[in-house]
Amino acid sequence: MNTDLAPARLSAAAPPAGTGPFAAYEARVASGRLDRDPEQEKAARRLDQLWRELRDYHPVVQSAPPASGWLGGLRARLGLARPAHEQARPRGVYMVGQVGRGKTMLMDLFFSLAPVEHKRRVHFHRFMQDVHQRLHDMKEADPDLTDPIPPLARQIAQEAWLLCFDEFQVNDIADAMILGRLFDYLFADGVVVVATSNTKPEDLFQDRPGADAFRPFIAAILKEVDTVILDSPRDYRRGNARGMQTWIIPVDAAATKELDSIFARLADGAPVVPVALDIMGRTLNVTRAAGPVARFSFAELCGRPLGAGDYLALATRFPNLVLDGVPRMGPDNFDEARRFIVLIDTLYEQNVKLFASAEDRPDAIYAKGQGATAFERTASRLEEMQSAAYMQLPHLNA
């Protein structure tokens, strides 16, 4: 079973066997570990419905791939591929809400209780990196393979027919071009999807080049999953940033000196050496590394065309990252801001400890203009990453 499940941010004893998500949520409220939130309760009830439906759902994913090419894709889109699965498959759940509303907590609670042997819980950036890696490997193994999407979908469905995605977001045109056909085949093979996101399905990848080609995927998601909106006014991540200083303002000589000291303490006597990380046949050079810590400037990590795969390789190799000179950002340097968002998502998922100098507070470095709403999650995560609780989490290096 491949879970990719990070440690829960809210610790709790495992519920008794046979407990559904709603009963487990109510138990946490009764014990005082959670405050009652009507929006969370609504989502917990919908997840509980899916939990009950999954108890009697057992798709049989065959070893042979479905028909490939335009005919296979057409059959999948029309619901003609594997009709038994199409009729019996429960509808998935897509939870949407602002940062800190409890979406991930609820999905992790559901995942831990789901009566499914073959299930996987994964951050969406990491899933797409795995998809790209597998496509690369399949094409290398068989240069004559004209359409790797159907056999790839079959592999994924055989490994896990319940997929839980945290932070479902599409920013990359390469991802957008793959997703439509991949999910057509996954749904045709009986896969059930649960996801969290800050963006409604119909708003994914909108106002970007290539958005028209992405609309069939949006239609498929709306057909196969129910959207549940968590509209709570409270951000449960706020107010936890205390203890260790990890976000140093402003960017000046004193901040550089402080980061020098932090880097030396984290290195604990290890020599400063360059490290080369291999990413799908290419190299990411880390010029300043010492034992468990790497150091970069903001320009080195976000000012050049790096992506989720680069950041994941970095985050799995180093438990600590020192970052110099995070600037204020806005629409004029949105590409840099977008890379910074992906970087922080990846560091957060791997429990990497971040020490940075910046021109302003996390919630003020991108305050206005297009992209400001997307940055709210990043600001919230940066605040949580300063907390004593986060600093105690074990690094995830796999």
C-alpha positions as CSV (number, residue, x, y, z in Angstrom):
1,M,0.0,0.0,0.0
2,N,1.5,3.3,-1.1
3,T,0.1,6.1,1.2
4,D,2.6,8.9,1.0
5,L,0.9,10.0,4.2
6,A,2.7,12.8,6.1
7,P,2.3,12.9,9.9
8,A,-1.0,14.4,10.9
9,R,-0.8,18.1,11.9
10,L,-3.3,17.4,14.7
11,S,-2.3,14.5,16.8
12,A,-5.0,12.1,18.1
13,A,-5.4,8.5,19.0
14,A,-6.6,6.2,16.3
15,P,-10.4,5.8,16.3
16,P,-11.9,2.4,17.0
17,A,-12.2,0.0,14.1
18,G,-15.3,0.6,12.1
19,T,-15.6,4.2,13.0
20,G,-16.5,6.6,10.2
21,P,-15.1,10.1,9.6
22,F,-18.1,11.8,11.1
23,A,-18.1,9.8,14.3
24,A,-14.3,10.4,14.6
25,Y,-14.8,14.1,14.0
26,E,-17.5,14.2,16.7
27,A,-15.3,12.4,19.1
28,R,-12.5,15.0,18.6
29,V,-15.0,17.8,19.2
30,A,-16.3,16.1,22.4
31,S,-12.8,15.6,23.7
32,G,-11.9,19.3,23.1
33,R,-9.2,18.6,20.5
34,L,-11.4,20.4,17.9
35,D,-13.8,23.3,18.2
36,R,-17.1,22.6,16.5
37,D,-17.3,24.2,13.1
38,P,-20.5,23.8,11.0
39,E,-18.5,23.9,7.8
40,Q,-16.2,21.1,8.9
41,E,-19.2,19.2,10.1
42,K,-20.8,19.5,6.7
43,A,-17.6,18.1,5.0
44,A,-17.3,15.3,7.6
45,R,-20.8,14.2,6.8
46,R,-20.1,14.0,3.1
47,L,-16.9,12.1,3.7
48,D,-18.8,9.8,6.0
49,Q,-21.2,9.0,3.1
50,L,-18.3,8.1,0.9
51,W,-16.8,6.0,3.6
52,R,-20.0,4.0,3.8
53,E,-20.2,3.6,0.0
54,L,-16.6,2.4,-0.2
55,R,-17.2,-0.6,2.2
56,D,-19.1,-2.4,-0.6
57,Y,-17.1,-1.1,-3.5
58,H,-14.3,-3.3,-5.0
59,P,-13.3,-2.6,-8.5
60,V,-11.3,-5.2,-10.4
61,V,-8.6,-3.5,-12.4
62,Q,-7.4,-5.8,-15.2
63,S,-3.8,-6.2,-16.2
64,A,-4.4,-5.3,-19.9
65,P,-4.6,-1.6,-20.8
66,P,-7.7,-0.2,-22.3
67,A,-8.0,0.7,-26.0
68,S,-5.5,3.5,-26.8
69,G,-5.5,6.3,-29.2
70,W,-8.4,8.5,-30.1
71,L,-10.9,5.6,-29.8
72,G,-9.8,4.8,-26.2
73,G,-10.0,8.4,-25.2
74,L,-13.4,8.8,-26.7
75,R,-14.7,5.7,-25.0
76,A,-13.4,6.9,-21.7
77,R,-14.9,10.4,-22.1
78,L,-18.3,8.9,-23.1
79,G,-18.3,6.6,-20.1
80,L,-18.1,3.5,-22.4
81,A,-14.9,2.1,-21.0
82,R,-15.5,-0.5,-18.2
83,P,-19.2,0.3,-17.8
84,A,-19.5,-1.8,-14.6
85,H,-17.1,0.5,-12.8
86,E,-18.8,3.6,-14.2
87,Q,-22.2,2.5,-12.8
88,A,-20.9,1.3,-9.4
89,R,-18.2,3.8,-8.6
90,P,-19.0,6.2,-5.7
91,R,-18.7,9.9,-6.5
92,G,-15.5,11.4,-5.0
93,V,-15.3,14.6,-2.9
94,Y,-13.4,17.8,-3.7
95,M,-13.1,20.1,-0.7
96,V,-12.6,23.8,-1.4
97,G,-11.8,26.5,1.1
98,Q,-9.4,29.2,2.1
99,V,-6.2,28.4,3.9
100,G,-6.5,26.9,7.4
101,R,-10.1,25.8,7.3
102,G,-9.4,22.1,8.1
103,K,-9.6,20.6,4.7
104,T,-6.4,18.6,5.0
105,M,-7.2,17.5,8.6
106,L,-10.6,16.1,7.4
107,M,-9.1,14.4,4.4
108,D,-6.4,12.8,6.5
109,L,-9.0,11.6,9.0
110,F,-11.0,10.1,6.1
111,F,-8.0,8.5,4.6
112,S,-6.9,6.8,7.9
113,L,-10.4,5.3,8.2
114,A,-11.2,4.5,4.6
115,P,-12.0,0.7,4.3
116,V,-9.7,0.3,1.3
117,E,-6.6,-1.7,1.0
118,H,-5.1,-0.1,-2.1
119,K,-5.2,3.7,-1.3
120,R,-2.8,6.5,-1.7
121,R,-2.6,10.0,-0.1
122,V,-0.2,12.4,-1.8
123,H,0.4,16.1,-2.3
124,F,-0.7,16.9,-5.8
125,H,2.7,18.4,-6.9
126,R,4.3,15.2,-5.8
127,F,1.8,13.1,-7.7
128,M,2.4,15.0,-10.9
129,Q,6.2,14.7,-10.5
130,D,5.7,10.9,-10.2
131,V,3.6,11.0,-13.3
132,H,6.2,12.8,-15.3
133,Q,8.9,10.5,-14.1
134,R,6.9,7.4,-15.1
135,L,6.2,8.8,-18.5
136,H,9.9,9.5,-18.9
137,D,10.8,5.9,-17.9
138,M,8.2,4.3,-20.1
139,K,9.3,6.2,-23.2
140,E,12.9,5.3,-22.5
141,A,12.0,1.6,-22.0
142,D,9.9,1.5,-25.2
143,P,10.8,4.2,-27.8
144,D,8.0,2.9,-30.0
145,L,5.3,3.5,-27.4
146,T,3.1,6.1,-29.0
147,D,0.6,6.6,-26.2
148,P,1.9,5.9,-22.6
149,I,-1.2,7.5,-20.9
150,P,-3.5,4.4,-20.9
151,P,-0.9,1.9,-19.5
152,L,0.2,4.6,-17.0
153,A,-3.3,5.1,-15.8
154,R,-3.7,1.3,-15.5
155,Q,-0.5,1.1,-13.4
156,I,-1.8,3.8,-11.0
157,A,-5.2,2.2,-10.7
158,Q,-3.7,-1.2,-9.9
159,E,-1.6,0.4,-7.1
160,A,-4.4,2.4,-5.6
161,W,-8.0,2.9,-6.5
162,L,-8.6,5.5,-3.8
163,L,-6.5,8.6,-4.5
164,C,-6.5,11.4,-2.0
165,F,-4.8,14.6,-3.2
166,D,-3.8,17.4,-1.0
167,E,-3.6,21.0,-2.4
168,F,-5.0,20.2,-5.9
169,Q,-3.8,23.0,-8.1
170,V,-2.7,23.3,-11.7
171,N,-0.1,25.9,-12.6
172,D,1.9,24.1,-15.3
173,I,0.9,23.7,-18.9
174,A,2.6,20.4,-19.1
175,D,0.5,19.1,-16.2
176,A,-2.6,20.5,-17.8
177,M,-2.1,18.7,-21.1
178,I,-1.7,15.4,-19.3
179,L,-4.4,15.5,-16.7
180,G,-7.5,15.3,-19.0
181,R,-6.7,12.0,-20.6
182,L,-5.0,10.5,-17.5
183,F,-8.1,11.1,-15.3
184,D,-10.4,9.9,-18.1
185,Y,-8.7,6.5,-17.9
186,L,-8.4,6.5,-14.1
187,F,-12.1,7.1,-13.7
188,A,-12.8,4.5,-16.4
189,D,-10.8,2.0,-14.3
190,G,-13.0,2.7,-11.2
191,V,-10.6,5.0,-9.3
192,V,-12.3,7.2,-6.6
193,V,-10.8,10.7,-6.0
194,V,-10.8,12.8,-2.9
195,A,-9.0,16.2,-3.0
196,T,-8.5,19.4,-1.1
197,S,-7.9,22.7,-2.9
198,N,-8.1,26.5,-2.6
199,T,-9.6,26.7,-6.1
200,K,-13.0,25.5,-7.3
201,P,-12.8,23.0,-10.2
202,E,-14.3,25.3,-12.7
203,D,-11.6,27.9,-11.9
204,L,-8.6,25.6,-12.3
205,F,-6.0,26.8,-14.8
206,Q,-8.3,29.6,-16.1
207,D,-7.0,32.8,-17.8
208,R,-3.9,31.0,-18.9
209,P,-2.6,30.0,-22.3
210,G,-4.0,26.5,-23.1
211,A,-7.0,26.9,-20.8
212,D,-9.4,25.8,-23.5
213,A,-7.7,22.5,-23.9
214,F,-8.0,22.0,-20.1
215,R,-11.8,22.4,-20.0
216,P,-12.6,18.7,-20.7
217,F,-10.7,17.8,-17.6
218,I,-12.8,20.3,-15.6
219,A,-15.9,18.7,-17.0
220,A,-14.7,15.3,-16.0
221,I,-14.0,16.4,-12.4
222,L,-17.4,18.0,-12.1
223,K,-19.0,14.8,-13.4
224,E,-17.1,12.4,-11.1
225,V,-16.8,14.3,-7.8
226,D,-19.0,16.4,-5.5
227,T,-17.6,19.9,-4.6
228,V,-17.9,20.7,-0.9
229,I,-17.1,24.3,0.0
230,L,-15.8,25.0,3.5
231,D,-16.7,28.6,4.1
232,S,-15.6,29.0,7.7
233,P,-14.5,32.5,8.7
234,R,-11.8,31.1,11.0
235,D,-8.2,30.2,9.9
236,Y,-7.1,27.5,12.3
237,R,-3.4,27.9,11.4
238,R,-3.2,31.5,12.5
239,G,-1.7,32.4,15.9
240,N,0.7,29.5,16.1
241,A,3.9,31.3,15.1
242,R,6.0,31.7,18.2
243,G,9.3,30.5,19.6
244,M,12.2,30.2,17.2
245,Q,13.0,33.1,14.8
246,T,13.0,31.7,11.3
247,W,11.7,34.8,9.3
248,I,14.1,37.7,9.6
249,I,13.1,41.2,8.5
250,P,14.5,43.2,6.7
251,V,17.0,42.0,4.2
252,D,20.2,43.7,5.3
253,A,23.7,43.0,6.6
254,A,22.4,42.1,10.1
255,A,20.0,39.5,8.5
256,T,22.8,38.0,6.5
257,K,25.0,37.7,9.6
258,E,22.2,36.0,11.5
259,L,21.6,33.5,8.6
260,D,25.4,32.9,8.5
261,S,25.2,31.9,12.2
262,I,22.1,29.7,11.7
263,F,23.8,28.0,8.7
264,A,26.9,27.3,10.8
265,R,24.9,25.9,13.8
266,L,22.8,23.6,11.5
267,A,25.9,22.4,9.7
268,D,27.4,21.4,13.1
269,G,30.9,21.3,11.8
270,A,30.2,19.6,8.5
271,P,32.3,21.1,5.6
272,V,30.6,23.4,3.1
273,V,30.6,21.6,-0.2
274,P,28.7,21.6,-3.5
275,V,26.1,18.9,-4.1
276,A,24.6,17.8,-7.4
277,L,21.0,16.4,-7.3
278,D,19.9,14.3,-10.3
279,I,16.4,15.0,-11.5
280,M,15.1,12.9,-14.4
281,G,18.5,13.0,-16.1
282,R,19.4,16.6,-15.4
283,T,21.3,18.2,-12.5
284,L,20.3,20.7,-9.9
285,N,23.5,22.2,-8.4
286,V,23.5,23.1,-4.7
287,T,26.6,25.3,-4.4
288,R,26.4,25.8,-0.6
289,A,25.6,22.6,1.4
290,A,26.9,21.4,4.7
291,G,25.5,18.2,6.2
292,P,21.8,18.6,6.7
293,V,21.5,22.2,5.5
294,A,21.5,23.9,2.1
295,R,21.7,27.6,1.4
296,F,20.3,29.6,-1.6
297,S,19.4,33.1,-2.5
298,F,15.8,33.8,-3.6
299,A,17.1,34.5,-7.1
300,E,18.8,31.1,-7.3
301,L,15.7,29.2,-6.4
302,C,12.8,31.3,-7.8
303,G,14.4,33.6,-10.3
304,R,15.2,30.8,-12.8
305,P,12.9,28.1,-14.4
306,L,12.9,25.5,-11.7
307,G,9.8,23.4,-11.0
308,A,8.2,21.0,-8.5
309,G,10.6,18.2,-9.3
310,D,13.6,20.4,-8.5
311,Y,12.1,21.5,-5.2
312,L,11.1,18.0,-4.2
313,A,14.6,16.7,-4.8
314,L,15.9,19.5,-2.6
315,A,13.3,19.0,0.1
316,T,13.9,15.3,0.4
317,R,17.7,15.7,0.5
318,F,18.0,18.5,3.1
319,P,16.1,18.8,6.3
320,N,16.9,22.5,6.6
321,L,17.0,25.3,4.1
322,V,18.5,28.8,4.5
323,L,17.0,31.3,2.0
324,D,18.4,34.8,1.5
325,G,16.5,37.8,0.3
326,V,12.8,37.1,-0.2
327,P,11.5,40.2,-1.9
328,R,8.1,41.8,-2.0
329,M,6.3,40.4,-5.0
330,G,3.4,41.2,-7.3
331,P,2.0,40.8,-10.8
332,D,5.2,42.2,-12.3
333,N,7.2,39.2,-11.1
334,F,4.4,36.6,-10.9
335,D,6.6,33.9,-12.3
336,E,8.9,34.2,-9.4
337,A,6.0,34.3,-7.0
338,R,4.5,31.2,-8.6
339,R,7.8,29.3,-8.1
340,F,8.0,30.5,-4.5
341,I,4.5,29.1,-3.9
342,V,5.5,25.7,-5.2
343,L,8.7,25.8,-3.2
344,I,7.0,26.5,0.1
345,D,4.3,23.9,-0.6
346,T,7.1,21.3,-1.2
347,L,9.1,22.3,1.9
348,Y,6.0,22.2,4.0
349,E,5.0,18.7,2.8
350,Q,8.4,17.3,3.6
351,N,8.6,19.1,7.0
352,V,11.7,21.0,5.9
353,K,12.8,23.8,8.4
354,L,13.1,27.1,6.6
355,F,15.2,30.0,7.8
356,A,14.8,33.1,5.6
357,S,15.5,36.8,5.4
358,A,12.7,38.8,3.8
359,E,11.6,42.4,3.0
360,D,8.3,42.0,4.9
361,R,6.0,39.7,6.8
362,P,4.7,36.6,5.1
363,D,1.2,38.1,4.7
364,A,2.6,41.3,3.2
365,I,5.2,40.2,0.7
366,Y,2.4,39.7,-1.9
367,A,-0.5,41.8,-0.8
368,K,-2.1,43.2,-3.9
369,G,-2.9,42.3,-7.5
370,Q,-3.4,39.2,-9.6
371,G,-2.1,36.2,-7.7
372,A,-2.6,37.7,-4.2
373,T,-5.4,35.2,-3.3
374,A,-3.3,32.2,-4.3
375,F,-0.5,33.5,-2.1
376,E,-2.7,33.5,1.0
377,R,-2.1,29.8,1.5
378,T,1.7,30.3,1.2
379,A,1.6,33.1,3.8
380,S,-0.4,30.9,6.2
381,R,2.0,28.0,5.7
382,L,5.0,30.3,6.3
383,E,3.5,31.4,9.6
384,E,2.9,27.7,10.6
385,M,6.4,26.8,9.6
386,Q,7.7,29.3,12.3
387,S,5.8,27.5,15.1
388,A,7.4,25.3,17.7
389,A,5.1,22.4,16.8
390,Y,6.2,22.5,13.2
391,M,9.9,22.7,14.2
392,Q,9.5,19.5,16.1
393,L,8.1,17.5,13.1
394,P,10.4,14.9,11.7
395,H,11.9,15.5,8.2
396,L,10.3,13.4,5.5
397,N,13.1,12.2,3.1
398,A,11.1,9.7,1.0
